[in-house]
Amino acid sequence: NVTLGARELLIKEVWDLFRGVYGLDPKGNFEKVENLPALQQVPEAQETRQKLEKYLEDEEKAGQKRAKATEKLAKEVAFTHLNRLVAFKMMEGRKLIRGTIDRHHSSNGFIFYLADHPEEMAMYEGGSLPQNALGEGPRDTAYRHFLLAQSAEMAEEIKVLFDPDNLASRLFPRPRALKDLIDMLND
């Protein structure tokens, strides 16, 4: 039940990101950048949009229909994040890593990460407001950076799942969906 609920949550989140943030519809067509606030305000989102456009162009050149490629990417992104977080949960449960998702923003691993990254500590201390166009406050951004840093560390062993530079890593669940998913896994 947890897996089904988590998958449903993540698939919905990915489609919400596609439509609302990046202007990508289920047919694989893009809305104009001017109509999308996140692309106007968040440089990282602009870069992700460009990578999405390139991904769909490449898939189309390879003979894949845009709608099918978009659907495939949505599933891949959802499964990647679910599998990563489950892996983190299992590793922290076996004491192979410090707490990563066990207490969300209060996880031991995150606190240690902040101590080693003063710029992230400054964001963390900034709290949850103001939120950017992606719905991330400074604390959420620091936590996302931590999870991606954890992924980078794990990528040395399992590159395909934890690659912090792939498109799935750029299409990170927004804070509310991430918290809901972490709560599911912790329950």
PEBEL-V762968 format. One record per residue. N is the residue number from 1. RES is the residue in one letter. SS is DSSP state (@ for helix, = for strand, . for the rest). OMEGA is omega in degrees with one decimal (* if undefined). NEAR is the number of other ideal C-beta (glycine too) atoms within 8 Angstrom. Layout:
((N,RES,SS,OMEGA,NEAR) (N,RES,SS,OMEGA,NEAR))
This chain:
((1,N,.,179.8,4) (2,V,@,-178.8,8) (3,T,@,179.7,7) (4,L,@,178.4,7) (5,G,@,-179.9,9) (6,A,@,178.4,12) (7,R,@,179.3,11) (8,E,@,178.5,8) (9,L,@,-176.4,12) (10,L,@,177.8,16) (11,I,@,178.3,11) (12,K,@,179.9,9) (13,E,@,-179.8,12) (14,V,@,179.2,12) (15,W,@,176.1,10) (16,D,@,176.1,9) (17,L,@,179.8,11) (18,F,@,-174.8,12) (19,R,@,-169.9,10) (20,G,@,-176.9,7) (21,V,@,-172.6,13) (22,Y,.,176.4,15) (23,G,.,-179.6,13) (24,L,=,-179.7,11) (25,D,.,-177.6,11) (26,P,.,178.2,7) (27,K,.,179.0,7) (28,G,.,178.5,11) (29,N,.,-178.3,7) (30,F,=,172.1,10) (31,E,.,178.6,9) (32,K,.,-179.6,7) (33,V,@,-177.4,10) (34,E,@,-177.4,5) (35,N,@,-172.6,6) (36,L,.,-175.5,13) (37,P,@,-177.6,6) (38,A,@,-179.7,13) (39,L,@,177.6,13) (40,Q,@,-169.6,8) (41,Q,@,-173.2,8) (42,V,.,-178.7,10) (43,P,@,178.8,5) (44,E,@,178.4,7) (45,A,@,176.9,14) (46,Q,@,179.2,10) (47,E,@,179.6,9) (48,T,@,177.5,12) (49,R,@,179.0,14) (50,Q,@,178.8,8) (51,K,@,175.5,10) (52,L,@,178.9,12) (53,E,@,179.7,9) (54,K,@,179.0,8) (55,Y,@,-178.1,11) (56,L,@,175.4,12) (57,E,@,-179.6,8) (58,D,@,179.1,8) (59,E,@,179.3,10) (60,E,@,177.7,11) (61,K,@,179.9,6) (62,A,.,176.5,6) (63,G,.,179.3,4) (64,Q,.,175.1,9) (65,K,.,-175.9,7) (66,R,@,-179.1,12) (67,A,@,-179.6,9) (68,K,@,179.1,8) (69,A,@,179.1,14) (70,T,@,178.5,15) (71,E,@,178.9,9) (72,K,@,-179.9,9) (73,L,@,179.6,10) (74,A,@,179.2,12) (75,K,@,-179.8,9) (76,E,@,179.8,9) (77,V,@,-179.4,13) (78,A,@,-178.4,13) (79,F,@,178.6,10) (80,T,@,-178.2,12) (81,H,@,177.6,13) (82,L,@,-178.6,13) (83,N,@,178.1,9) (84,R,@,-176.5,12) (85,L,@,175.4,12) (86,V,@,178.0,9) (87,A,@,177.2,11) (88,F,@,-178.8,13) (89,K,@,-179.8,13) (90,M,@,-179.8,8) (91,M,@,179.2,10) (92,E,@,176.9,15) (93,G,@,179.3,6) (94,R,.,178.4,6) (95,K,.,176.1,5) (96,L,.,175.8,5) (97,I,.,173.5,10) (98,R,.,178.0,8) (99,G,.,-176.9,11) (100,T,.,179.0,15) (101,I,.,-174.7,13) (102,D,.,179.2,9) (103,R,.,175.7,8) (104,H,@,-176.7,8) (105,H,@,-179.5,8) (106,S,@,-179.3,6) (107,S,.,-179.3,13) (108,N,@,-179.4,9) (109,G,@,179.3,13) (110,F,@,179.9,13) (111,I,@,177.1,9) (112,F,@,177.5,9) (113,Y,@,-179.8,11) (114,L,@,179.7,12) (115,A,@,-179.8,7) (116,D,@,-176.9,5) (117,H,.,-175.5,9) (118,P,@,179.4,5) (119,E,@,177.0,6) (120,E,@,177.3,12) (121,M,@,178.3,11) (122,A,@,177.3,8) (123,M,@,-179.4,11) (124,Y,@,-179.2,12) (125,E,@,176.8,6) (126,G,.,177.3,8) (127,G,.,-174.1,7) (128,S,.,-178.2,7) (129,L,.,0.8,5) (130,P,.,176.5,4) (131,Q,.,176.3,9) (132,N,.,-176.7,11) (133,A,.,175.3,10) (134,L,.,-178.4,10) (135,G,.,179.6,9) (136,E,.,168.4,11) (137,G,.,-179.0,13) (138,P,@,-179.8,11) (139,R,@,178.9,12) (140,D,@,179.1,13) (141,T,@,178.7,11) (142,A,@,179.7,13) (143,Y,@,176.3,12) (144,R,@,178.0,11) (145,H,@,177.4,10) (146,F,@,-179.4,14) (147,L,@,177.1,12) (148,L,@,175.6,11) (149,A,@,175.3,10) (150,Q,@,179.0,12) (151,S,@,179.5,13) (152,A,@,178.9,9) (153,E,@,179.6,8) (154,M,@,-178.5,11) (155,A,@,176.9,11) (156,E,.,179.5,5) (157,E,.,-173.9,6) (158,I,.,-174.1,7) (159,K,@,-171.7,8) (160,V,@,-178.9,5) (161,L,@,-170.2,10) (162,F,@,-178.1,14) (163,D,.,-176.9,11) (164,P,.,-176.7,10) (165,D,.,-178.2,4) (166,N,.,-176.5,8) (167,L,@,178.6,11) (168,A,@,179.3,10) (169,S,@,178.6,12) (170,R,@,-179.6,10) (171,L,.,-174.3,9) (172,F,.,176.8,10) (173,P,.,178.6,8) (174,R,.,-170.6,11) (175,P,@,-177.4,9) (176,R,@,179.6,7) (177,A,@,179.1,12) (178,L,@,179.3,12) (179,K,@,178.7,9) (180,D,@,179.9,9) (181,L,@,178.3,15) (182,I,@,177.1,11) (183,D,@,177.2,8) (184,M,@,-177.3,11) (185,L,@,179.4,12) (186,N,@,176.7,8) (187,D,.,*,5))
